[in-house]
């Protein structure tokens, strides 16, 4: 992770990501600001699974928080697999 990524509130998992249905997978940590991430998350809450869980400032993330994030991602992936489209 770069220093810029460490300062960001929203950090995407590695790779390019599609946020809006029908749009291209163009979003990455290099081209997404926190303000843009918040805008997209308000309109497309399902994309929360595309973001890496972040530890609280000055500490380590609680195991329960990591588990919840993983379960959310798994649920979204499981639900989308029978619809023939990507999330």
C-alpha positions in Angstrom: 0.0 0.0 0.0 1.2 3.5 -0.8 1.2 6.3 1.7 -1.8 7.8 -0.1 -3.8 4.6 0.3 -3.0 4.5 4.0 -4.5 7.9 4.5 -7.8 7.1 2.6 -11.0 6.3 4.4 -12.1 3.9 1.6 -9.7 1.4 0.1 -10.7 -0.9 -2.6 -9.6 -4.5 -2.8 -6.9 -5.0 -5.5 -8.0 -4.8 -9.2 -10.5 -2.8 -11.2 -14.1 -2.6 -10.0 -17.5 -1.9 -11.6 -19.8 0.2 -9.4 -22.8 1.1 -11.4 -24.7 -1.6 -13.3 -23.8 -1.6 -17.0 -20.7 0.5 -16.5 -17.1 -0.6 -17.2 -14.8 -1.8 -14.4 -12.7 1.3 -14.1 -12.4 2.1 -10.4 -9.2 1.5 -8.5 -7.4 3.1 -5.5 -5.4 5.2 -7.9 -8.4 7.0 -9.4 -11.0 7.0 -6.6 -11.3 9.7 -3.9 -13.0 9.3 -0.6 -15.7 11.8 -1.7 -16.4 9.8 -4.8 -16.5 6.5 -2.9 -19.1 8.0 -0.5 -21.2 9.2 -3.4 -21.1 5.7 -5.1 -21.8 3.9 -1.8 -24.9 6.0 -1.2 -26.3 5.1 -4.6 -25.0 1.5 -4.9 -24.7 0.1 -1.3 -24.0 -3.4 -2.7 -20.5 -2.2 -3.7 -19.4 -2.1 0.0 -18.0 -5.6 -0.5 -15.5 -4.3 -3.0 -13.8 -2.3 -0.3 -11.1 -3.7 2.0 -12.0 -3.6 5.7 -10.0 -0.9 7.5 -8.7 -1.1 11.0 -9.7 1.7 13.4 -7.2 4.5 13.8 -4.4 3.5 16.2 -5.5 -0.1 16.5 -6.2 -3.4 15.1 -9.5 -4.4 13.5 -11.6 -6.5 15.8 -12.0 -10.1 14.5 -15.8 -9.7 14.5 -15.6 -6.7 12.1 -13.5 -8.7 9.7 -15.9 -11.6 9.9 -18.9 -9.4 9.2 -17.2 -7.9 6.1 -16.3 -11.3 4.8 -19.9 -12.6 5.4 -21.3 -9.5 3.6 -19.0 -10.2 0.6 -19.8 -13.9 0.5 -23.6 -13.2 0.7 -23.4 -10.7 -2.2 -21.3 -13.1 -4.3 -23.6 -16.0 -3.6 -26.7 -14.0 -4.4 -25.3 -12.7 -7.7 -24.1 -16.0 -8.9 -27.6 -17.1 -10.0 -28.4 -13.9 -11.8 -25.8 -14.2 -14.6 -24.2 -10.9 -13.9 -21.3 -9.5 -12.0 -21.6 -7.3 -8.9 
